Amino acid sequence: MGSMNSGPVVTYDNVSKQYGHLRAVDGLSLELRGGETVALLGPNGAGKSTSLDMLLALRKPTSGKITMFGSDPYHAVKSGRVGAMLQSGGLMPEVTVRELVTLVSGFHPRPVAPETIMKRAGISDIAEQRVDRLSGGQTQRVRFALAIAGESELIVLDEPTTAMDVEARQRFWANMKAEAAEGRTVLFATHYLEEADHAADRILVINRGRLLADGTPAEIKARAGARRMSFRMGNADEAFLLQLPGLVQLEIRGDLVNVQATDSDAALYAILDAGYRPREIEVTSLGLEQAFLAITSQDNATVAASPEVSKETI
Amino acid sequence: MNSTLALAGAEIRRLRRNRRYLFFTIAFPVVLYLIVGKSTTTAYGVSFKAFYMVAMATFGALSGAFNNNTIRISQERKEGWIRQLRLTPLPANGYVVAKLLASMVTSVPAITIVFLLGAFYGQVDMPIWKWVVLAVAIWFGTFIFAALAVAIGYRISPDSVQPVSMIIFFAFSIFGGLWFPLSGGMKDFAQFTPTYQVVKISTDVLGSGTVDIANVVGIVAWFVIFLGLAVLAVRSVAETM
């Protein structure tokens, strides 16, 4: 919790990464504050992995600067303040799970007891199995165990629940919330939108290496600009409904009316004020998925329309 | 340094479970010595039994430090274990240093067993200081082969590392005169191999008690070259640091 008062945990300052002609990360600037759980969302090739690789000192930015705990990424990683789990991370074969966890926790200046790590990662039952004989989901949990092998202040996870079944995934996020509750900052990349919605305090949407949106899950959903309302109404007056305040979309099918509006409250009041009494009213916000698609497709359309941007896609 | 030593310890424990290592590094030289070492001829000015003891100890050291490391390093790089280690507080050079240290330790049983066989089965008799010098010379050879293994393991993908390391391994074994002593044109050509130089230094110590400075310069040169290649290879894959 101490990190909460001491400024940002991580700062990306105008960070870019160029691979030949390809600009994988393009002027990324953001800050992570202590104790936050932050999801990094973006389509494949958006620059998520490259952004995390640079944060973990696996790659060097072409330009710009990343600061972590007041130092450069390399020294922050080597001082044991960061625990990380990457998709590309492998395990040492021919040793048991317990031996591997014990070895890696021993690297840390503030190690966590191997038994505790294995319990938290849900791998106590496979402690004596050989690492090279585990299933995909078990391997993934062992990799998570290595990420929490020290008392790190920041945990970075790249697509942590790939290869896990639904149950394992839920257990994983329960464990992850326990880690966050201890005041750790968590940054994870995912393409499961419901995971970002449930687990994160804050969502960063990136596309083509740029930050498009930054806010709570509710704020991100609001960015899509509309709520959906449906109801049944006997003799729906199309001309009237088209006048509703903030209307984005209208659909009438028999007595069933679907309305998308930026202010669903105002739209509903207008209907009631006009003397209508619709039945079976349901108001739902657009899901994160629609919001995400709206944000990224808007961006892709802008890019496609602007002539100076190269045709190359990530 | 403690982390690096712990990793080296884990590497050594892994090797004990590896049958391939036990076969090529210990069983193979022992069996060859039992079969071939009985010859009563001479080689390089010493008894064949003494020569073959040195050759088989060097063979064991080469096999343990080279074959085993090239394949493992290449696979561990591909599978991301090296990358995983870079995400931990282990020092940046910890992985390579641990591999070298583990190779130095795991070559000790191979050298010791063949030396014991030479002393008791081959009746090789020499003053204690010569045993020590021989062991150190071969042990230094281990370091050279391990350094080359690092360079190859980092450069070559797992698909092709096996044939490449086999070719180098057999070339060093045959042209180094580990399986049979060299003579004539083959010797002129092969005397530059690091394996030949390790064997030559050892047999010179055994026989005349003096070494040819050219061979010492030779193995030091190989050491510098292979270590340089290893450093370059490691640097080339590590974008940062």
HADDOCK unambig.tbl for C-alpha pairs under 7 A between the chains (distance, minus, plus):
assign (segid A and resid 56 and name CA) (segid B and resid 87 and name CA) 6.75 0.50 0.50
assign (segid A and resid 57 and name CA) (segid B and resid 240 and name CA) 6.50 0.50 0.50
assign (segid A and resid 58 and name CA) (segid B and resid 239 and name CA) 6.81 0.50 0.50
assign (segid A and resid 58 and name CA) (segid B and resid 240 and name CA) 6.09 0.50 0.50
assign (segid A and resid 59 and name CA) (segid B and resid 239 and name CA) 5.63 0.50 0.50
assign (segid A and resid 59 and name CA) (segid B and resid 240 and name CA) 5.56 0.50 0.50
assign (segid A and resid 60 and name CA) (segid B and resid 239 and name CA) 6.76 0.50 0.50
assign (segid A and resid 60 and name CA) (segid B and resid 240 and name CA) 5.70 0.50 0.50
assign (segid A and resid 77 and name CA) (segid B and resid 87 and name CA) 6.40 0.50 0.50
assign (segid A and resid 77 and name CA) (segid B and resid 88 and name CA) 6.54 0.50 0.50
assign (segid A and resid 77 and name CA) (segid B and resid 89 and name CA) 6.16 0.50 0.50
assign (segid A and resid 78 and name CA) (segid B and resid 88 and name CA) 6.39 0.50 0.50
assign (segid A and resid 78 and name CA) (segid B and resid 89 and name CA) 3.93 0.50 0.50
assign (segid A and resid 78 and name CA) (segid B and resid 90 and name CA) 6.74 0.50 0.50
assign (segid A and resid 78 and name CA) (segid B and resid 91 and name CA) 6.98 0.50 0.50
assign (segid A and resid 79 and name CA) (segid B and resid 89 and name CA) 5.91 0.50 0.50
assign (segid A and resid 80 and name CA) (segid B and resid 88 and name CA) 6.78 0.50 0.50
assign (segid A and resid 80 and name CA) (segid B and resid 89 and name CA) 5.27 0.50 0.50
assign (segid A and resid 84 and name CA) (segid B and resid 87 and name CA) 6.28 0.50 0.50
assign (segid A and resid 88 and name CA) (segid B and resid 80 and name CA) 5.60 0.50 0.50
assign (segid A and resid 89 and name CA) (segid B and resid 80 and name CA) 4.49 0.50 0.50
assign (segid A and resid 89 and name CA) (segid B and resid 81 and name CA) 5.94 0.50 0.50
assign (segid A and resid 89 and name CA) (segid B and resid 83 and name CA) 5.81 0.50 0.50
assign (segid A and resid 89 and name CA) (segid B and resid 84 and name CA) 4.72 0.50 0.50
assign (segid A and resid 90 and name CA) (segid B and resid 79 and name CA) 5.13 0.50 0.50
assign (segid A and resid 90 and name CA) (segid B and resid 80 and name CA) 4.02 0.50 0.50
assign (segid A and resid 90 and name CA) (segid B and resid 81 and name CA) 4.12 0.50 0.50
assign (segid A and resid 90 and name CA) (segid B and resid 84 and name CA) 6.02 0.50 0.50
assign (segid A and resid 91 and name CA) (segid B and resid 81 and name CA) 4.98 0.50 0.50
assign (segid A and resid 92 and name CA) (segid B and resid 81 and name CA) 5.99 0.50 0.50
assign (segid A and resid 94 and name CA) (segid B and resid 14 and name CA) 5.74 0.50 0.50
assign (segid A and resid 95 and name CA) (segid B and resid 14 and name CA) 6.29 0.50 0.50
assign (segid A and resid 103 and name CA) (segid B and resid 6 and name CA) 6.79 0.50 0.50
assign (segid A and resid 103 and name CA) (segid B and resid 7 and name CA) 6.98 0.50 0.50
assign (segid A and resid 106 and name CA) (segid B and resid 3 and name CA) 6.74 0.50 0.50
assign (segid A and resid 107 and name CA) (segid B and resid 3 and name CA) 5.15 0.50 0.50
assign (segid A and resid 107 and name CA) (segid B and resid 88 and name CA) 6.97 0.50 0.50
assign (segid A and resid 107 and name CA) (segid B and resid 89 and name CA) 5.76 0.50 0.50
assign (segid A and resid 107 and name CA) (segid B and resid 90 and name CA) 5.67 0.50 0.50
assign (segid A and resid 108 and name CA) (segid B and resid 89 and name CA) 5.93 0.50 0.50
